[in-house]
C-alpha cells in the first residue's frame, strides 16, 4: 500500500469529517469509528469517495470495520480490491 493512497484518504477524512482542521494528528492506525470521527452516514460518504477516486466497487458485504475502520485498513482494502 502506498503512502500516496494513505495521504489521499487522510485528506478526504480531514476535509469531510474534521472540516479541514488538520491540527490534530490522525495516525493511520486510529479507529475512525471508536473515536467518533465517522458515523454510518460518513461510512457511506467514504465508500462513494473510494469507489470514485480509486475506481473500485464496494459491495455491501465489504462495508465492515475490518475494511474501513482505520486509514491503514482502508488503504489495504483498496489495494486488495485493485489487485482482484
mmCIF file of the N, C-alpha and C atoms, coordinates in Angstrom:
data_MODEL
# 
_entry.id   MODEL 
# 
loop_
_atom_site.group_PDB 
_atom_site.id 
_atom_site.type_symbol 
_atom_site.label_atom_id 
_atom_site.label_alt_id 
_atom_site.label_comp_id 
_atom_site.label_asym_id 
_atom_site.label_entity_id 
_atom_site.label_seq_id 
_atom_site.pdbx_PDB_ins_code 
_atom_site.Cartn_x 
_atom_site.Cartn_y 
_atom_site.Cartn_z 
_atom_site.occupancy 
_atom_site.B_iso_or_equiv 
_atom_site.pdbx_formal_charge 
_atom_site.auth_seq_id 
_atom_site.auth_comp_id 
_atom_site.auth_asym_id 
_atom_site.auth_atom_id 
_atom_site.pdbx_PDB_model_num 
ATOM 1   N N  . UNK A 1 1  ? 0.848   -1.172 0.000  1.00 0.00 ? 1  UNK A N  1 
ATOM 2   C CA . UNK A 1 1  ? 0.000   0.000  0.000  1.00 0.00 ? 1  UNK A CA 1 
ATOM 3   C C  . UNK A 1 1  ? 0.890   1.230  0.000  1.00 0.00 ? 1  UNK A C  1 
ATOM 4   N N  . UNK A 1 2  ? 0.475   2.181  -0.745 1.00 0.00 ? 2  UNK A N  1 
ATOM 5   C CA . UNK A 1 2  ? 1.345   3.337  -0.927 1.00 0.00 ? 2  UNK A CA 1 
ATOM 6   C C  . UNK A 1 2  ? 1.026   4.454  0.051  1.00 0.00 ? 2  UNK A C  1 
ATOM 7   N N  . UNK A 1 3  ? 2.026   5.245  0.312  1.00 0.00 ? 3  UNK A N  1 
ATOM 8   C CA . UNK A 1 3  ? 1.834   6.424  1.154  1.00 0.00 ? 3  UNK A CA 1 
ATOM 9   C C  . UNK A 1 3  ? 0.898   7.418  0.472  1.00 0.00 ? 3  UNK A C  1 
ATOM 10  N N  . UNK A 1 4  ? 0.937   7.447  -0.857 1.00 0.00 ? 4  UNK A N  1 
ATOM 11  C CA . UNK A 1 4  ? 0.062   8.351  -1.606 1.00 0.00 ? 4  UNK A CA 1 
ATOM 12  C C  . UNK A 1 4  ? -1.412  8.007  -1.356 1.00 0.00 ? 4  UNK A C  1 
ATOM 13  N N  . UNK A 1 5  ? -1.725  6.708  -1.315 1.00 0.00 ? 5  UNK A N  1 
ATOM 14  C CA . UNK A 1 5  ? -3.095  6.269  -1.035 1.00 0.00 ? 5  UNK A CA 1 
ATOM 15  C C  . UNK A 1 5  ? -3.512  6.719  0.354  1.00 0.00 ? 5  UNK A C  1 
ATOM 16  N N  . UNK A 1 6  ? -2.650  6.508  1.335  1.00 0.00 ? 6  UNK A N  1 
ATOM 17  C CA . UNK A 1 6  ? -2.961  6.908  2.711  1.00 0.00 ? 6  UNK A CA 1 
ATOM 18  C C  . UNK A 1 6  ? -3.132  8.428  2.809  1.00 0.00 ? 6  UNK A C  1 
ATOM 19  N N  . UNK A 1 7  ? -2.293  9.172  2.106  1.00 0.00 ? 7  UNK A N  1 
ATOM 20  C CA . UNK A 1 7  ? -2.378  10.634 2.113  1.00 0.00 ? 7  UNK A CA 1 
ATOM 21  C C  . UNK A 1 7  ? -3.701  11.098 1.511  1.00 0.00 ? 7  UNK A C  1 
ATOM 22  N N  . UNK A 1 8  ? -4.125  10.463 0.440  1.00 0.00 ? 8  UNK A N  1 
ATOM 23  C CA . UNK A 1 8  ? -5.389  10.809 -0.215 1.00 0.00 ? 8  UNK A CA 1 
ATOM 24  C C  . UNK A 1 8  ? -6.572  10.524 0.709  1.00 0.00 ? 8  UNK A C  1 
ATOM 25  N N  . UNK A 1 9  ? -6.549  9.381  1.368  1.00 0.00 ? 9  UNK A N  1 
ATOM 26  C CA . UNK A 1 9  ? -7.620  9.010  2.303  1.00 0.00 ? 9  UNK A CA 1 
ATOM 27  C C  . UNK A 1 9  ? -7.636  9.984  3.482  1.00 0.00 ? 9  UNK A C  1 
ATOM 28  N N  . UNK A 1 10 ? -6.464  10.265 4.037  1.00 0.00 ? 10 UNK A N  1 
ATOM 29  C CA . UNK A 1 10 ? -6.362  11.186 5.171  1.00 0.00 ? 10 UNK A CA 1 
ATOM 30  C C  . UNK A 1 10 ? -6.914  12.563 4.786  1.00 0.00 ? 10 UNK A C  1 
ATOM 31  N N  . UNK A 1 11 ? -6.560  13.046 3.610  1.00 0.00 ? 11 UNK A N  1 
ATOM 32  C CA . UNK A 1 11 ? -7.026  14.357 3.159  1.00 0.00 ? 11 UNK A CA 1 
ATOM 33  C C  . UNK A 1 11 ? -8.548  14.374 3.046  1.00 0.00 ? 11 UNK A C  1 
ATOM 34  N N  . UNK A 1 12 ? -9.140  13.299 2.533  1.00 0.00 ? 12 UNK A N  1 
ATOM 35  C CA . UNK A 1 12 ? -10.596 13.223 2.429  1.00 0.00 ? 12 UNK A CA 1 
ATOM 36  C C  . UNK A 1 12 ? -11.243 13.263 3.808  1.00 0.00 ? 12 UNK A C  1 
ATOM 37  N N  . UNK A 1 13 ? -10.698 12.503 4.743  1.00 0.00 ? 13 UNK A N  1 
ATOM 38  C CA . UNK A 1 13 ? -11.251 12.457 6.100  1.00 0.00 ? 13 UNK A CA 1 
ATOM 39  C C  . UNK A 1 13 ? -11.143 13.820 6.776  1.00 0.00 ? 13 UNK A C  1 
ATOM 40  N N  . UNK A 1 14 ? -9.989  14.453 6.667  1.00 0.00 ? 14 UNK A N  1 
ATOM 41  C CA . UNK A 1 14 ? -9.798  15.779 7.276  1.00 0.00 ? 14 UNK A CA 1 
ATOM 42  C C  . UNK A 1 14 ? -10.786 16.776 6.679  1.00 0.00 ? 14 UNK A C  1 
ATOM 43  N N  . UNK A 1 15 ? -10.906 16.779 5.377  1.00 0.00 ? 15 UNK A N  1 
ATOM 44  C CA . UNK A 1 15 ? -11.775 17.753 4.709  1.00 0.00 ? 15 UNK A CA 1 
ATOM 45  C C  . UNK A 1 15 ? -13.251 17.523 5.018  1.00 0.00 ? 15 UNK A C  1 
ATOM 46  N N  . UNK A 1 16 ? -13.682 16.275 5.014  1.00 0.00 ? 16 UNK A N  1 
ATOM 47  C CA . UNK A 1 16 ? -15.109 15.976 5.116  1.00 0.00 ? 16 UNK A CA 1 
ATOM 48  C C  . UNK A 1 16 ? -15.619 15.706 6.530  1.00 0.00 ? 16 UNK A C  1 
ATOM 49  N N  . UNK A 1 17 ? -14.753 15.239 7.408  1.00 0.00 ? 17 UNK A N  1 
ATOM 50  C CA . UNK A 1 17 ? -15.213 14.869 8.748  1.00 0.00 ? 17 UNK A CA 1 
ATOM 51  C C  . UNK A 1 17 ? -14.592 15.720 9.851  1.00 0.00 ? 17 UNK A C  1 
ATOM 52  N N  . UNK A 1 18 ? -13.471 16.361 9.559  1.00 0.00 ? 18 UNK A N  1 
ATOM 53  C CA . UNK A 1 18 ? -12.833 17.255 10.533 1.00 0.00 ? 18 UNK A CA 1 
ATOM 54  C C  . UNK A 1 18 ? -12.923 18.704 10.067 1.00 0.00 ? 18 UNK A C  1 
ATOM 55  N N  . UNK A 1 19 ? -13.691 18.928 8.998  1.00 0.00 ? 19 UNK A N  1 
ATOM 56  C CA . UNK A 1 19 ? -13.940 20.275 8.477  1.00 0.00 ? 19 UNK A CA 1 
ATOM 57  C C  . UNK A 1 19 ? -12.658 21.043 8.178  1.00 0.00 ? 19 UNK A C  1 
ATOM 58  N N  . UNK A 1 20 ? -11.676 20.322 7.640  1.00 0.00 ? 20 UNK A N  1 
ATOM 59  C CA . UNK A 1 20 ? -10.432 20.953 7.231  1.00 0.00 ? 20 UNK A CA 1 
ATOM 60  C C  . UNK A 1 20 ? -9.436  21.197 8.349  1.00 0.00 ? 20 UNK A C  1 
ATOM 61  N N  . UNK A 1 21 ? -9.783  20.811 9.578  1.00 0.00 ? 21 UNK A N  1 
ATOM 62  C CA . UNK A 1 21 ? -8.894  21.039 10.725 1.00 0.00 ? 21 UNK A CA 1 
ATOM 63  C C  . UNK A 1 21 ? -7.880  19.905 10.840 1.00 0.00 ? 21 UNK A C  1 
ATOM 64  N N  . UNK A 1 22 ? -6.702  20.129 10.298 1.00 0.00 ? 22 UNK A N  1 
ATOM 65  C CA . UNK A 1 22 ? -5.666  19.095 10.363 1.00 0.00 ? 22 UNK A CA 1 
ATOM 66  C C  . UNK A 1 22 ? -4.647  19.374 11.462 1.00 0.00 ? 22 UNK A C  1 
ATOM 67  N N  . UNK A 1 23 ? -5.056  20.158 12.454 1.00 0.00 ? 23 UNK A N  1 
ATOM 68  C CA . UNK A 1 23 ? -4.141  20.484 13.549 1.00 0.00 ? 23 UNK A CA 1 
ATOM 69  C C  . UNK A 1 23 ? -3.942  19.295 14.490 1.00 0.00 ? 23 UNK A C  1 
ATOM 70  N N  . UNK A 1 24 ? -4.903  18.389 14.528 1.00 0.00 ? 24 UNK A N  1 
ATOM 71  C CA . UNK A 1 24 ? -4.774  17.183 15.352 1.00 0.00 ? 24 UNK A CA 1 
ATOM 72  C C  . UNK A 1 24 ? -4.131  16.079 14.521 1.00 0.00 ? 24 UNK A C  1 
ATOM 73  N N  . UNK A 1 25 ? -3.248  15.298 15.128 1.00 0.00 ? 25 UNK A N  1 
ATOM 74  C CA . UNK A 1 25 ? -2.663  14.185 14.385 1.00 0.00 ? 25 UNK A CA 1 
ATOM 75  C C  . UNK A 1 25 ? -3.740  13.148 14.056 1.00 0.00 ? 25 UNK A C  1 
ATOM 76  N N  . UNK A 1 26 ? -3.602  12.529 12.928 1.00 0.00 ? 26 UNK A N  1 
ATOM 77  C CA . UNK A 1 26 ? -4.534  11.488 12.504 1.00 0.00 ? 26 UNK A CA 1 
ATOM 78  C C  . UNK A 1 26 ? -3.721  10.270 12.089 1.00 0.00 ? 26 UNK A C  1 
ATOM 79  N N  . UNK A 1 27 ? -3.280  9.484  13.093 1.00 0.00 ? 27 UNK A N  1 
ATOM 80  C CA . UNK A 1 27 ? -2.451  8.314  12.790 1.00 0.00 ? 27 UNK A CA 1 
ATOM 81  C C  . UNK A 1 27 ? -3.188  7.318  11.904 1.00 0.00 ? 27 UNK A C  1 
ATOM 82  N N  . UNK A 1 28 ? -2.443  6.606  11.088 1.00 0.00 ? 28 UNK A N  1 
ATOM 83  C CA . UNK A 1 28 ? -3.028  5.650  10.148 1.00 0.00 ? 28 UNK A CA 1 
ATOM 84  C C  . UNK A 1 28 ? -3.722  4.492  10.860 1.00 0.00 ? 28 UNK A C  1 
ATOM 85  N N  . UNK A 1 29 ? -3.383  4.257  12.134 1.00 0.00 ? 29 UNK A N  1 
ATOM 86  C CA . UNK A 1 29 ? -3.998  3.138  12.855 1.00 0.00 ? 29 UNK A CA 1 
ATOM 87  C C  . UNK A 1 29 ? -5.067  3.578  13.857 1.00 0.00 ? 29 UNK A C  1 
ATOM 88  N N  . UNK A 1 30 ? -5.472  4.850  13.799 1.00 0.00 ? 30 UNK A N  1 
ATOM 89  C CA . UNK A 1 30 ? -6.506  5.364  14.692 1.00 0.00 ? 30 UNK A CA 1 
ATOM 90  C C  . UNK A 1 30 ? -7.883  4.889  14.222 1.00 0.00 ? 30 UNK A C  1 
ATOM 91  N N  . UNK A 1 31 ? -8.678  4.323  15.140 1.00 0.00 ? 31 UNK A N  1 
ATOM 92  C CA . UNK A 1 31 ? -10.020 3.868  14.797 1.00 0.00 ? 31 UNK A CA 1 
ATOM 93  C C  . UNK A 1 31 ? -10.920 5.080  14.537 1.00 0.00 ? 31 UNK A C  1 
ATOM 94  N N  . UNK A 1 32 ? -11.404 5.168  13.314 1.00 0.00 ? 32 UNK A N  1 
ATOM 95  C CA . UNK A 1 32 ? -12.273 6.278  12.938 1.00 0.00 ? 32 UNK A CA 1 
ATOM 96  C C  . UNK A 1 32 ? -13.646 6.134  13.583 1.00 0.00 ? 32 UNK A C  1 
ATOM 97  N N  . UNK A 1 33 ? -14.075 4.898  13.789 1.00 0.00 ? 33 UNK A N  1 
ATOM 98  C CA . UNK A 1 33 ? -15.390 4.626  14.359 1.00 0.00 ? 33 UNK A CA 1 
ATOM 99  C C  . UNK A 1 33 ? -15.363 4.799  15.877 1.00 0.00 ? 33 UNK A C  1 
ATOM 100 N N  . UNK A 1 34 ? -14.412 4.155  16.542 1.00 0.00 ? 34 UNK A N  1 
ATOM 101 C CA . UNK A 1 34 ? -14.339 4.220  18.004 1.00 0.00 ? 34 UNK A CA 1 
ATOM 102 C C  . UNK A 1 34 ? -14.075 5.629  18.515 1.00 0.00 ? 34 UNK A C  1 
ATOM 103 N N  . UNK A 1 35 ? -13.414 6.453  17.711 1.00 0.00 ? 35 UNK A N  1 
ATOM 104 C CA . UNK A 1 35 ? -13.105 7.824  18.114 1.00 0.00 ? 35 UNK A CA 1 
ATOM 105 C C  . UNK A 1 35 ? -14.124 8.833  17.583 1.00 0.00 ? 35 UNK A C  1 
ATOM 106 N N  . UNK A 1 36 ? -15.246 8.321  17.118 1.00 0.00 ? 36 UNK A N  1 
ATOM 107 C CA . UNK A 1 36 ? -16.364 9.154  16.649 1.00 0.00 ? 36 UNK A CA 1 
ATOM 108 C C  . UNK A 1 36 ? -15.973 10.158 15.562 1.00 0.00 ? 36 UNK A C  1 
ATOM 109 N N  . UNK A 1 37 ? -15.033 9.788  14.728 1.00 0.00 ? 37 UNK A N  1 
ATOM 110 C CA . UNK A 1 37 ? -14.673 10.659 13.610 1.00 0.00 ? 37 UNK A CA 1 
ATOM 111 C C  . UNK A 1 37 ? -15.586 10.418 12.420 1.00 0.00 ? 37 UNK A C  1 
ATOM 112 N N  . UNK A 1 38 ? -16.200 9.245  12.382 1.00 0.00 ? 38 UNK A N  1 
ATOM 113 C CA . UNK A 1 38 ? -17.040 8.879  11.250 1.00 0.00 ? 38 UNK A CA 1 
ATOM 114 C C  . UNK A 1 38 ? -18.211 8.050  11.771 1.00 0.00 ? 38 UNK A C  1 
ATOM 115 N N  . UNK A 1 39 ? -19.395 8.315  11.233 1.00 0.00 ? 39 UNK A N  1 
ATOM 116 C CA . UNK A 1 39 ? -20.581 7.562  11.636 1.00 0.00 ? 39 UNK A CA 1 
ATOM 117 C C  . UNK A 1 39 ? -21.105 6.776  10.433 1.00 0.00 ? 39 UNK A C  1 
ATOM 118 N N  . UNK A 1 40 ? -22.286 6.197  10.552 1.00 0.00 ? 40 UNK A N  1 
ATOM 119 C CA . UNK A 1 40 ? -22.805 5.356  9.473  1.00 0.00 ? 40 UNK A CA 1 
ATOM 120 C C  . UNK A 1 40 ? -23.010 6.142  8.173  1.00 0.00 ? 40 UNK A C  1 
ATOM 121 N N  . UNK A 1 41 ? -23.468 7.361  8.281  1.00 0.00 ? 41 UNK A N  1 
ATOM 122 C CA . UNK A 1 41 ? -23.626 8.192  7.083  1.00 0.00 ? 41 UNK A CA 1 
ATOM 123 C C  . UNK A 1 41 ? -22.261 8.530  6.499  1.00 0.00 ? 41 UNK A C  1 
ATOM 124 N N  . UNK A 1 42 ? -21.306 8.799  7.377  1.00 0.00 ? 42 UNK A N  1 
ATOM 125 C CA . UNK A 1 42 ? -19.947 9.079  6.927  1.00 0.00 ? 42 UNK A CA 1 
ATOM 126 C C  . UNK A 1 42 ? -19.319 7.898  6.213  1.00 0.00 ? 42 UNK A C  1 
ATOM 127 N N  . UNK A 1 43 ? -19.618 6.692  6.689  1.00 0.00 ? 43 UNK A N  1 
ATOM 128 C CA . UNK A 1 43 ? -19.103 5.483  6.026  1.00 0.00 ? 43 UNK A CA 1 
ATOM 129 C C  . UNK A 1 43 ? -19.604 5.444  4.582  1.00 0.00 ? 43 UNK A C  1 
ATOM 130 N N  . UNK A 1 44 ? -20.872 5.774  4.383  1.00 0.00 ? 44 UNK A N  1 
ATOM 131 C CA . UNK A 1 44 ? -21.423 5.778  3.024  1.00 0.00 ? 44 UNK A CA 1 
ATOM 132 C C  . UNK A 1 44 ? -20.751 6.841  2.161  1.00 0.00 ? 44 UNK A C  1 
ATOM 133 N N  . UNK A 1 45 ? -20.471 8.001  2.735  1.00 0.00 ? 45 UNK A N  1 
ATOM 134 C CA . UNK A 1 45 ? -19.738 9.044  2.004  1.00 0.00 ? 45 UNK A CA 1 
ATOM 135 C C  . UNK A 1 45 ? -18.338 8.551  1.641  1.00 0.00 ? 45 UNK A C  1 
ATOM 136 N N  . UNK A 1 46 ? -17.689 7.901  2.600  1.00 0.00 ? 46 UNK A N  1 
ATOM 137 C CA . UNK A 1 46 ? -16.346 7.360  2.375  1.00 0.00 ? 46 UNK A CA 1 
ATOM 138 C C  . UNK A 1 46 ? -16.367 6.327  1.257  1.00 0.00 ? 46 UNK A C  1 
ATOM 139 N N  . UNK A 1 47 ? -17.348 5.437  1.279  1.00 0.00 ? 47 UNK A N  1 
ATOM 140 C CA . UNK A 1 47 ? -17.456 4.393  0.246  1.00 0.00 ? 47 UNK A CA 1 
ATOM 141 C C  . UNK A 1 47 ? -17.628 5.039  -1.134 1.00 0.00 ? 47 UNK A C  1 
ATOM 142 N N  . UNK A 1 48 ? -18.488 6.048  -1.227 1.00 0.00 ? 48 UNK A N  1 
ATOM 143 C CA . UNK A 1 48 ? -18.671 6.741  -2.502 1.00 0.00 ? 48 UNK A CA 1 
ATOM 144 C C  . UNK A 1 48 ? -17.374 7.355  -3.002 1.00 0.00 ? 48 UNK A C  1 
ATOM 145 N N  . UNK A 1 49 ? -16.633 7.967  -2.088 1.00 0.00 ? 49 UNK A N  1 
ATOM 146 C CA . UNK A 1 49 ? -15.338 8.562  -2.442 1.00 0.00 ? 49 UNK A CA 1 
ATOM 147 C C  . UNK A 1 49 ? -14.361 7.484  -2.929 1.00 0.00 ? 49 UNK A C  1 
ATOM 148 N N  . UNK A 1 50 ? -14.275 6.378  -2.202 1.00 0.00 ? 50 UNK A N  1 
ATOM 149 C CA . UNK A 1 50 ? -13.341 5.307  -2.575 1.00 0.00 ? 50 UNK A CA 1 
ATOM 150 C C  . UNK A 1 50 ? -13.680 4.739  -3.949 1.00 0.00 ? 50 UNK A C  1 
ATOM 151 N N  . UNK A 1 51 ? -14.966 4.532  -4.198 1.00 0.00 ? 51 UNK A N  1 
ATOM 152 C CA . UNK A 1 51 ? -15.372 3.979  -5.496 1.00 0.00 ? 51 UNK A CA 1 
ATOM 153 C C  . UNK A 1 51 ? -15.003 4.929  -6.628 1.00 0.00 ? 51 UNK A C  1 
ATOM 154 N N  . UNK A 1 52 ? -15.243 6.215  -6.424 1.00 0.00 ? 52 UNK A N  1 
ATOM 155 C CA . UNK A 1 52 ? -14.957 7.195  -7.473 1.00 0.00 ? 52 UNK A CA 1 
ATOM 156 C C  . UNK A 1 52 ? -13.461 7.430  -7.646 1.00 0.00 ? 52 UNK A C  1 
ATOM 157 N N  . UNK A 1 53 ? -12.770 7.664  -6.552 1.00 0.00 ? 53 UNK A N  1 
ATOM 158 C CA . UNK A 1 53 ? -11.350 8.041  -6.615 1.00 0.00 ? 53 UNK A CA 1 
ATOM 159 C C  . UNK A 1 53 ? -10.431 6.887  -7.007 1.00 0.00 ? 53 UNK A C  1 
ATOM 160 N N  . UNK A 1 54 ? -10.740 5.679  -6.528 1.00 0.00 ? 54 UNK A N  1 
ATOM 161 C CA . UNK A 1 54 ? -9.845  4.544  -6.756 1.00 0.00 ? 54 UNK A CA 1 
ATOM 162 C C  . UNK A 1 54 ? -10.405 3.530  -7.753 1.00 0.00 ? 54 UNK A C  1 
ATOM 163 N N  . UNK A 1 55 ? -11.531 3.858  -8.376 1.00 0.00 ? 55 UNK A N  1 
ATOM 164 C CA . UNK A 1 55 ? -12.140 3.003  -9.404 1.00 0.00 ? 55 UNK A CA 1 
ATOM 165 C C  . UNK A 1 55 ? -12.330 1.571  -8.915 1.00 0.00 ? 55 UNK A C  1 
ATOM 166 N N  . UNK A 1 56 ? -12.924 1.443  -7.720 1.00 0.00 ? 56 UNK A N  1 
ATOM 167 C CA . UNK A 1 56 ? -13.230 0.126  -7.181 1.00 0.00 ? 56 UNK A CA 1 
ATOM 168 C C  . UNK A 1 56 ? -14.729 0.047  -6.933 1.00 0.00 ? 56 UNK A C  1 
ATOM 169 N N  . UNK A 1 57 ? -15.212 -1.165 -6.779 1.00 0.00 ? 57 UNK A N  1 
ATOM 170 C CA . UNK A 1 57 ? -16.617 -1.378 -6.440 1.00 0.00 ? 57 UNK A CA 1 
ATOM 171 C C  . UNK A 1 57 ? -16.657 -1.974 -5.039 1.00 0.00 ? 57 UNK A C  1 
ATOM 172 N N  . UNK A 1 58 ? -17.418 -1.349 -4.158 1.00 0.00 ? 58 UNK A N  1 
ATOM 173 C CA . UNK A 1 58 ? -17.515 -1.798 -2.773 1.00 0.00 ? 58 UNK A CA 1 
ATOM 174 C C  . UNK A 1 58 ? -18.886 -2.440 -2.578 1.00 0.00 ? 58 UNK A C  1 
ATOM 175 N N  . UNK A 1 59 ? -18.887 -3.748 -2.339 1.00 0.00 ? 59 UNK A N  1 
ATOM 176 C CA . UNK A 1 59 ? -20.133 -4.479 -2.107 1.00 0.00 ? 59 UNK A CA 1 
ATOM 177 C C  . UNK A 1 59 ? -20.623 -4.208 -0.686 1.00 0.00 ? 59 UNK A C  1 
ATOM 178 N N  . UNK A 1 60 ? -21.902 -4.401 -0.470 1.00 0.00 ? 60 UNK A N  1 
ATOM 179 C CA . UNK A 1 60 ? -22.456 -4.219 0.879  1.00 0.00 ? 60 UNK A CA 1 
ATOM 180 C C  . UNK A 1 60 ? -21.706 -5.053 1.904  1.00 0.00 ? 60 UNK A C  1 
ATOM 181 N N  . UNK A 1 61 ? -21.326 -6.269 1.531  1.00 0.00 ? 61 UNK A N  1 
ATOM 182 C CA . UNK A 1 61 ? -20.612 -7.166 2.451  1.00 0.00 ? 61 UNK A CA 1 
ATOM 183 C C  . UNK A 1 61 ? -19.221 -6.641 2.807  1.00 0.00 ? 61 UNK A C  1 
ATOM 184 N N  . UNK A 1 62 ? -18.690 -5.714 1.997  1.00 0.00 ? 62 UNK A N  1 
ATOM 185 C CA . UNK A 1 62 ? -17.364 -5.136 2.244  1.00 0.00 ? 62 UNK A CA 1 
ATOM 186 C C  . UNK A 1 62 ? -17.410 -3.995 3.262  1.00 0.00 ? 62 UNK A C  1 
ATOM 187 N N  . UNK A 1 63 ? -18.599 -3.499 3.562  1.00 0.00 ? 63 UNK A N  1 
ATOM 188 C CA . UNK A 1 63 ? -18.737 -2.331 4.433  1.00 0.00 ? 63 UNK A CA 1 
ATOM 189 C C  . UNK A 1 63 ? -18.744 -2.797 5.890  1.00 0.00 ? 63 UNK A C  1 
ATOM 190 N N  . UNK A 1 64 ? -17.550 -3.134 6.360  1.00 0.00 ? 64 UNK A N  1 
ATOM 191 C CA . UNK A 1 64 ? -17.343 -3.614 7.726  1.00 0.00 ? 64 UNK A CA 1 
ATOM 192 C C  . UNK A 1 64 ? -16.113 -2.932 8.313  1.00 0.00 ? 64 UNK A C  1 
ATOM 193 N N  . UNK A 1 65 ? -16.034 -2.837 9.643  1.00 0.00 ? 65 UNK A N  1 
ATOM 194 C CA . UNK A 1 65 ? -14.872 -2.193 10.268 1.00 0.00 ? 65 UNK A CA 1 
ATOM 195 C C  . UNK A 1 65 ? -13.532 -2.810 9.869  1.00 0.00 ? 65 UNK A C  1 
ATOM 196 N N  . UNK A 1 66 ? -13.522 -4.088 9.582  1.00 0.00 ? 66 UNK A N  1 
ATOM 197 C CA . UNK A 1 66 ? -12.276 -4.743 9.170  1.00 0.00 ? 66 UNK A CA 1 
ATOM 198 C C  . UNK A 1 66 ? -11.677 -4.058 7.948  1.00 0.00 ? 66 UNK A C  1 
ATOM 199 N N  . UNK A 1 67 ? -12.522 -3.518 7.094  1.00 0.00 ? 67 UNK A N  1 
ATOM 200 C CA . UNK A 1 67 ? -12.052 -2.850 5.873  1.00 0.00 ? 67 UNK A CA 1 
ATOM 201 C C  . UNK A 1 67 ? -11.983 -1.329 5.994  1.00 0.00 ? 67 UNK A C  1 
ATOM 202 N N  . UNK A 1 68 ? -12.796 -0.735 6.869  1.00 0.00 ? 68 UNK A N  1 
ATOM 203 C CA . UNK A 1 68 ? -12.985 0.714  6.800  1.00 0.00 ? 68 UNK A CA 1 
ATOM 204 C C  . UNK A 1 68 ? -12.781 1.458  8.116  1.00 0.00 ? 68 UNK A C  1 
ATOM 205 N N  . UNK A 1 69 ? -12.174 0.839  9.123  1.00 0.00 ? 69 UNK A N  1 
ATOM 206 C CA . UNK A 1 69 ? -12.082 1.485  10.434 1.00 0.00 ? 69 UNK A CA 1 
ATOM 207 C C  . UNK A 1 69 ? -10.868 2.389  10.618 1.00 0.00 ? 69 UNK A C  1 
ATOM 208 N N  . UNK A 1 70 ? -9.802  2.152  9.899  1.00 0.00 ? 70 UNK A N  1 
ATOM 209 C CA . UNK A 1 70 ? -8.600  2.986  10.011 1.00 0.00 ? 70 UNK A CA 1 
ATOM 210 C C  . UNK A 1 70 ? -8.097  3.332  8.614  1.00 0.00 ? 70 UNK A C  1 
ATOM 211 N N  . UNK A 1 71 ? -7.263  4.336  8.532  1.00 0.00 ? 71 UNK A N  1 
ATOM 212 C CA . UNK A 1 71 ? -6.671  4.698  7.240  1.00 0.00 ? 71 UNK A CA 1 
ATOM 213 C C  . UNK A 1 71 ? -5.860  3.525  6.704  1.00 0.00 ? 71 UNK A C  1 
ATOM 214 N N  . UNK A 1 72 ? -5.149  2.851  7.588  1.00 0.00 ? 72 UNK A N  1 
ATOM 215 C CA . UNK A 1 72 ? -4.354  1.687  7.193  1.00 0.00 ? 72 UNK A CA 1 
ATOM 216 C C  . UNK A 1 72 ? -5.233  0.587  6.605  1.00 0.00 ? 72 UNK A C  1 
ATOM 217 N N  . UNK A 1 73 ? -6.338  0.277  7.282  1.00 0.00 ? 73 UNK A N  1 
ATOM 218 C CA . UNK A 1 73 ? -7.243  -0.768 6.794  1.00 0.00 ? 73 UNK A CA 1 
ATOM 219 C C  . UNK A 1 73 ? -7.893  -0.368 5.477  1.00 0.00 ? 73 UNK A C  1 
ATOM 220 N N  . UNK A 1 74 ? -8.254  0.895  5.343  1.00 0.00 ? 74 UNK A N  1 
ATOM 221 C CA . UNK A 1 74 ? -8.860  1.371  4.098  1.00 0.00 ? 74 UNK A CA 1 
ATOM 222 C C  . UNK A 1 74 ? -7.867  1.231  2.951  1.00 0.00 ? 74 UNK A C  1 
ATOM 223 N N  . UNK A 1 75 ? -6.626  1.628  3.165  1.00 0.00 ? 75 UNK A N  1 
ATOM 224 C CA . UNK A 1 75 ? -5.597  1.524  2.122  1.00 0.00 ? 75 UNK A CA 1 
ATOM 225 C C  . UNK A 1 75 ? -5.360  0.069  1.737  1.00 0.00 ? 75 UNK A C  1 
ATOM 226 N N  . UNK A 1 76 ? -5.316  -0.827 2.712  1.00 0.00 ? 76 UNK A N  1 
ATOM 227 C CA . UNK A 1 76 ? -5.157  -2.258 2.425  1.00 0.00 ? 76 UNK A CA 1 
ATOM 228 C C  . UNK A 1 76 ? -6.343  -2.808 1.650  1.00 0.00 ? 76 UNK A C  1 
ATOM 229 N N  . UNK A 1 77 ? -7.538  -2.369 2.013  1.00 0.00 ? 77 UNK A N  1 
ATOM 230 C CA . UNK A 1 77 ? -8.748  -2.789 1.312  1.00 0.00 ? 77 UNK A CA 1 
ATOM 231 C C  . UNK A 1 77 ? -8.703  -2.349 -0.145 1.00 0.00 ? 77 UNK A C  1 
ATOM 232 N N  . UNK A 1 78 ? -8.317  -1.105 -0.373 1.00 0.00 ? 78 UNK A N  1 
ATOM 233 C CA . UNK A 1 78 ? -8.207  -0.592 -1.755 1.00 0.00 ? 78 UNK A CA 1 
ATOM 234 C C  . UNK A 1 78 ? -7.207  -1.423 -2.535 1.00 0.00 ? 78 UNK A C  1 
ATOM 235 N N  . UNK A 1 79 ? -6.074  -1.694 -1.927 1.00 0.00 ? 79 UNK A N  1 
ATOM 236 C CA . UNK A 1 79 ? -5.046  -2.487 -2.598 1.00 0.00 ? 79 UNK A CA 1 
ATOM 237 C C  . UNK A 1 79 ? -5.573  -3.869 -3.005 1.00 0.00 ? 79 UNK A C  1 
ATOM 238 N N  . UNK A 1 80 ? -6.288  -4.519 -2.084 1.00 0.00 ? 80 UNK A N  1 
ATOM 239 C CA . UNK A 1 80 ? -6.841  -5.847 -2.376 1.00 0.00 ? 80 UNK A CA 1 
ATOM 240 C C  . UNK A 1 80 ? -7.880  -5.783 -3.488 1.00 0.00 ? 80 UNK A C  1 
ATOM 241 N N  . UNK A 1 81 ? -8.738  -4.750 -3.464 1.00 0.00 ? 81 UNK A N  1 
ATOM 242 C CA . UNK A 1 81 ? -9.775  -4.617 -4.496 1.00 0.00 ? 81 UNK A CA 1 
ATOM 243 C C  . UNK A 1 81 ? -9.153  -4.354 -5.860 1.00 0.00 ? 81 UNK A C  1 
ATOM 244 N N  . UNK A 1 82 ? -8.122  -3.527 -5.904 1.00 0.00 ? 82 UNK A N  1 
ATOM 245 C CA . UNK A 1 82 ? -7.496  -3.212 -7.176 1.00 0.00 ? 82 UNK A CA 1 
ATOM 246 C C  . UNK A 1 82 ? -6.717  -4.401 -7.743 1.00 0.00 ? 82 UNK A C  1 
ATOM 247 N N  . UNK A 1 83 ? -6.222  -5.263 -6.870 1.00 0.00 ? 83 UNK A N  1 
ATOM 248 C CA . UNK A 1 83 ? -5.459  -6.433 -7.312 1.00 0.00 ? 83 UNK A CA 1 
ATOM 249 C C  . UNK A 1 83 ? -6.378  -7.549 -7.817 1.00 0.00 ? 83 UNK A C  1 
ATOM 250 N N  . UNK A 1 84 ? -7.633  -7.512 -7.397 1.00 0.00 ? 84 UNK A N  1 
ATOM 251 C CA . UNK A 1 84 ? -8.577  -8.588 -7.764 1.00 0.00 ? 84 UNK A CA 1 
ATOM 252 C C  . UNK A 1 84 ? -9.022  -8.473 -9.206 1.00 0.00 ? 84 UNK A C  1 
# 
